[in-house]
Amino acid sequence: MTDRAALAAETRLLAPMGEADLDAVLAIETAAAAFPWLRGHFADSLKAGYSGWVLRLGGEIVGFAMVMAAVDEAHLLNIAVAPALHRRGLGRWLLIKVMDAARQAGLFSMLLEVRPSNLGAVALYQDLGFVEIGRRKGYYPAADGREDAIVMQRALVETQA
Ligand SMILES: CC(C)(COP(=O)(O)OP(=O)(O)OC[C@H]1O[C@@H](n2cnc3c(N)ncnc32)[C@H](O)[C@@H]1OP(=O)(O)O)[C@@H](O)C(=O)NCCC(=O)NCCS
């Protein structure tokens, strides 16, 4: 699985995240995120009824997303793809599928926060039509103190993977 063509041949599946997926999810999160969620964050999110999703590629979990519904808006709390598979279109595919699922659940928009220093994620979100609607001061812990969050939003309309 070294390029997009080879990856495209693998079956991609979006599936609900369950407790049994947490080892794989945590391994991806720990490898991918600068300030990773702990197992309890994922377990509590599932217990709270948030929508956890895993991306399976050829059966193996290679990405995940966690979405909280707030009234009629989906709040993307976390998303990651296994680092070895970055820049192969999987994050885009995953987020499009998660947006589709939120739309099908009757939600009208999606909101997210992202670090300004996370250029890859910001680029992905912009590419998928998210626009900045505000900033939260000192929202994130950072190596040298705190980092602001960019708040981004987009309407949920028909999308194509
Ligand atoms: C953000 C993340 C999920 C993207 O996953 P991915 O599978 O690498 O993304 P894709 O390959 O689908 O990228 C789609 C587009 O997003 C943009 N993009 C993604 N990563 C990028 C990077 N590192 N630099 C610049 N642009 C990037 C590009 O426009 C890319 O299209 P292109 O490859 O045709 O140029 C992944 O980098 C990740 O897991 N990061 C760590 C966790 C994280 O930061 N999550 C977001 C928290 S807010």
The ligand as a Gaussian input file, in Angstrom:
#p B3LYP/6-31G(d) Opt

LIG

0 1
 C       -5.411000      15.729000       9.497000
 C       -5.320000      14.283000       9.004000
 C       -6.496000      13.483000       9.533000
 C       -5.365000      14.270000       7.466000
 O       -5.358000      12.902000       7.029000
 P       -4.719000      12.470000       5.633000
 O       -5.230000      11.109000       5.333000
 O       -3.256000      12.647000       5.652000
 O       -5.367000      13.552000       4.652000
 P       -5.583000      13.413000       3.064000
 O       -4.504000      12.609000       2.450000
 O       -6.989000      12.957000       2.821000
 O       -5.441000      14.930000       2.617000
 C       -6.474000      15.612000       1.922000
 C       -6.005000      17.025000       1.656000
 O       -5.793000      17.716000       2.893000
 C       -4.645000      18.574000       2.767000
 N       -3.575000      18.056000       3.627000
 C       -3.611000      16.957000       4.410000
 N       -2.457000      16.827000       5.109000
 C       -1.676000      17.875000       4.750000
 C       -0.375000      18.312000       5.125000
 N        0.360000      17.625000       6.037000
 N        0.109000      19.442000       4.574000
 C       -0.620000      20.137000       3.688000
 N       -1.864000      19.780000       3.272000
 C       -2.394000      18.666000       3.807000
 C       -4.241000      18.508000       1.304000
 O       -5.014000      19.473000       0.614000
 C       -4.678000      17.103000       0.943000
 O       -4.878000      16.938000      -0.433000
 P       -3.609000      16.508000      -1.361000
 O       -2.878000      15.402000      -0.678000
 O       -4.272000      16.094000      -2.650000
 O       -2.760000      17.739000      -1.487000
 C       -3.971000      13.632000       9.416000
 O       -2.921000      14.500000       9.068000
 C       -3.846000      13.315000      10.904000
 O       -4.235000      12.246000      11.354000
 N       -3.257000      14.270000      11.669000
 C       -3.017000      14.048000      13.102000
 C       -4.284000      14.231000      13.891000
 C       -4.853000      15.626000      13.680000
 O       -4.124000      16.598000      13.629000
 N       -6.204000      15.688000      13.557000
 C       -6.902000      16.947000      13.377000
 C       -7.190000      17.550000      14.705000
 S       -8.087000      19.087000      14.502000

